[in-house]
Amino acid sequence: MVHAISQLPAGKSCMAAGSVCSWSEWTETWGKVTGRKARYRQVSAEEMVAHSGEEDFGREIADMWSYCNWPGYDGESEKEETKMVLYPEDIRKMGVDVGGLCESE
């Protein structure tokens, strides 16, 4: 991964991720792994704060989830030319050798 990143043009970032999934998929996997019943339901920041039991903690959690949605971990744009963070498959498309990083392709 370091070798691939060193070949990128300046100003680009790369995210190393084994897989990417939706919050519903993540919650389903978490439930299977922990053996707990779980479901994903999106709520407003106000609702998160109200149900957290402590206002400052609730705001912190709401801010974290808000960031996950925008700009998110991989930037706010799906457009190839303005993507802030590149995944291994994006780097491969740029002609950079990423070795075995994209084994799912």
C-alpha positions in Angstrom: 0.0 0.0 0.0 2.8 2.4 0.9 4.5 1.7 -2.5 1.2 2.4 -4.3 0.6 5.7 -2.4 4.2 6.9 -3.1 3.4 6.7 -6.8 0.3 9.0 -6.6 0.3 12.6 -7.6 0.7 15.1 -4.8 -2.5 16.1 -3.0 -4.3 12.7 -3.2 -5.3 10.6 -0.3 -5.9 6.9 -0.2 -8.2 4.8 2.0 -7.1 1.2 2.7 -10.4 -0.7 3.2 -11.0 -4.4 3.1 -14.6 -3.8 2.2 -17.2 -1.1 2.1 -20.8 -1.6 3.2 -24.0 0.3 4.0 -25.0 1.1 7.6 -27.7 -1.5 7.3 -25.2 -4.2 6.2 -22.8 -3.1 8.9 -25.5 -3.4 11.6 -26.6 -6.8 10.3 -23.0 -8.0 10.5 -22.6 -6.6 14.0 -25.7 -8.4 15.1 -24.5 -11.7 13.7 -21.0 -11.3 15.3 -22.3 -10.3 18.7 -25.4 -12.6 18.7 -27.6 -9.5 19.4 -30.7 -8.4 17.6 -29.9 -5.3 15.7 -31.4 -3.0 13.1 -30.4 0.2 11.5 -32.6 3.3 11.8 -31.5 6.7 10.9 -32.5 9.4 13.4 -32.0 13.2 13.6 -29.2 14.7 15.7 -31.8 16.0 18.1 -33.3 12.5 18.6 -29.8 11.1 19.2 -29.1 13.7 21.8 -32.5 13.2 23.4 -32.0 9.4 23.7 -28.3 9.4 24.8 -28.9 10.1 28.5 -26.4 12.9 28.5 -26.5 16.0 26.3 -22.8 16.5 25.6 -22.3 12.8 24.9 -25.3 12.8 22.6 -24.0 15.7 20.7 -20.6 14.1 20.3 -22.2 10.8 19.0 -24.5 12.8 16.7 -21.5 14.7 15.3 -19.6 11.5 14.7 -22.5 9.9 12.8 -23.1 13.1 10.9 -19.4 13.1 9.7 -19.7 9.5 8.6 -22.5 10.6 6.2 -20.9 13.9 5.0 -18.2 14.4 4.0 -17.8 10.7 5.0 -14.7 8.7 5.2 -14.1 8.9 1.4 -15.0 12.5 0.6 -18.2 14.1 -0.6 -17.9 13.5 -4.3 -18.6 10.4 -6.4 -17.2 12.1 -9.4 -13.9 10.6 -10.4 -12.1 14.0 -11.1 -13.1 15.5 -7.7 -12.8 12.4 -5.4 -11.0 13.4 -2.2 -10.0 9.8 -1.2 -9.0 7.0 -3.5 -9.6 3.3 -3.0 -7.2 0.7 -4.4 -9.4 0.2 -7.5 -9.2 4.0 -8.2 -5.5 3.9 -7.9 -5.3 0.9 -10.3 -7.3 2.9 -12.9 -4.6 5.6 -12.6 -2.1 3.1 -13.8 -0.4 2.6 -10.4 0.5 -1.0 -9.4 -1.5 -1.8 -6.2 -0.4 -5.5 -6.1 -2.9 -7.7 -4.3 -4.9 -4.9 -2.7 -7.9 -5.3 -5.1 -8.4 -9.0 -4.9 -12.2 -8.7 -5.1 -11.9 -7.5 -8.7 
